[in-house]
Amino acid sequence: MTEPQQDRVSGPLTPIVPEWLANLAALGWRVFVIVALVVALWLLASELWTVTASITVAVVIAATFAPIVVRLRGRGRSRAAAAAIVWVVALVVLLLVGVVLGLALIPYIADILREVEASITRLQADLAATNIPPEVVTVLRDLISAVRGGSGDIMSALGAQVASAVTIMVLAVFLIFFFLKDGDKAWVWIFQAASDQKRERITDAGDDALWRVGGYLRGTTILSAIIAITDYVFMLVLGVPLAAPLTLLVFLSGYIPYFGGIVTTALILLVTYASLGVGPVIAMLVLIGIRNVILGYGIRPAIYGRTVSIHPALVLVALPAGFELAGVVGLFAAVPVAAIILAVANATVSILDPGPRPELPALVPGWIDRVAQWSWRLLVAAGLVGLFVGIFVAMPLVVIPALLATILAATLDPLVSALKQRGWSRGKAAAVATGGGFLAVVGILVVAMISLVGQAGDIQTATASGASSADASTGGQLGLLAGAVTSGGADAVRAVAQTASAIGQIAVIVILSTLLAFYFLKDGVDLWAKILGRVRADVAPEVNAAATRAFDVLGGYMIGTGAISFVGAASQFVIMVVLGLPLALPVFVLSFILCFIPYIGGFISTGIAFLITISVGSPTDIAIMAVWTVVFNIVTGNIVTPLVYGRTVHLHPAVVLVAIPAGAAIAGILGMFIVVPALAVVAATWRTVLAVIGTQRNVAAHVAALAAEATPAAPDAVPPEAASPEPA
């Protein structure tokens, strides 16, 4: 028997364990922890589904339009200008697709289901006349019952899906711009720790994946359009009803290889059979068959070329896997995701390869060992974070006042410092500052309770009326969308009104937060000095600097967000008053509160104001409010908010955007308000935190890096565009 091997976890192997079993176990635990990490990440992605879906949609669309951005940059356009031009084009395309789907497909889903049911009923009657076995009749009856009973469930589910799709698309629209503008910078930052050779290889693989996936999506769009148009012509020639909505289904199903075409072809044949009989069905089959032969041997290879080279067997495995993991979205994303994985797999393995093979069991590759060592440690770290999140959720009356007090103290600290410079004692300055802050908060709450709690029902009624009017003006084509908007707006108003009406709990939180903020401002310096005295002397200066940065970031965030909220709410109040619209004051208060939720809050509040305008305003009022709503959201989302947050919290707007729904999924409406300042603190301190919990060598390297960053750049320094971007 060979000499005993050594595993980096289990230690020396004794001869009592067979070598094959030792090798298998060494490989097994590594595979187990890697799979466990993947499962944990998937559970997190499922919990944060709105974020996951919006990022996926934005990545896919950005990959489709990225080559155009590259060409515009090559012609001398700036990064922001190229991204803005392509983003506007992509936005127009998305709006057109949404309008077409809303007008020509969604309202007719029930009709398609009825036609399918009628076709099955007719097929059952025809087959019964041919003396088919009773078992087949029973199966067909069960199928008809399932279709009939599931129609109502499908329609109600579609309403929920439309509401969710609206949220996902709103997030994706903003993310597309940021991905087109800074996606390459993020890619470089992710792999900045790799060597130049490995980073170049993974970048080449990423570029190849981007071009292949973009080419696949563009080719699929062209091919799906050809199939949909030809099917539409066939249905018009044969006189098949519901040709337009069936054509849209064919186009959408073209993004699902194999299965999508089979399902939509079956639907077309069933509708044809229900309305026209057997003869037209045979004619339709012949026409579709001829078309598919022409596509398969002539057009399809020319369109796709060398975009995505995935074996059909892998596609057939990826599609059901995507459906099991993410439902219908998984069907659409399965092939692009598989293509990306295949394109970057080899380069990823080369990056993870530790180089000279360490002492490992025979079956364990070096890259698997490295991934496993990272995986189990990441699982432990994730468990620690989950523990803190659980404590936060379980003890709101303890954690919330502490958090709010810290934010309030950071916001009022500049005022306290200014008063101290005028000769005031710190205690007196802290008392005046917190007293003024307390009165401001109480005033906001009183106004909110008076205007919102009493008129929340009027806002909901006006919003619902506006949505119904929009639906009626399109002939009932926006029923599901109007229901989704009404439900979302009502939920937002109800949540804020219920929060404002919870006087007892809010009073406790406000009082505790104010008192804690006073003591933080009065005695925080001494308390921090005691804490800092227990930190190692070699890292104490860096810890103090990081804490100062975090404190300044919190104060800057609140001041910046307050300014954005007030300006947005005030402008909305002014335009509603000028147009003579009702509910201007409660909408102003609601907008001021909601705008503390970046991007999403302003979108909701302006949407509510627009629906109120539709409900009670004239056509001129509606046109003015529509223009103002679009301009406000574009300017706020792409200019004002990124500018303010970039200078105050130093977070990339894309990070801010996806953090909002993530905070809502974790801690509800409170999470939406505090997730951004929490991330800002992390962004300001994570380098120092990692250095402190690392080795002494890491601390020294971190101090040297900070010193190098503080040194002025030489004249021949690397241009900012070529340097690695700061972390978001």
Salt bridges, closest charged atoms under 4 A:
ASP7 OD1 - ARG30 NH2 2.71
ASP111 OD1 - ARG114 NH2 1.91
GLU117 OE2 - ARG148 NE 2.77
ASP182 OD2 - LYS181 NZ 3.30
ASP182 OD2 - HIS652 NE2 2.70
ASP184 OD2 - ARG73 NH1 3.07
ASP184 OD1 - ARG79 NH1 2.68
ASP196 OD1 - ARG199 NH2 2.57
ASP208 OD2 - ARG212 NE 2.96
ASP231 OD1 - ARG291 NH1 3.03
ASP369 OD2 - ARG8 NH2 1.59
ASP369 OD1 - ARG30 NE 2.77
ASP413 OD1 - ARG426 NH2 3.56
ASP491 OD1 - ARG494 NH1 2.84
ASP523 OD1 - LYS522 NZ 3.22
ASP538 OD1 - ARG536 NE 3.38
GLU721 OE1 - ARG79 NH2 3.04
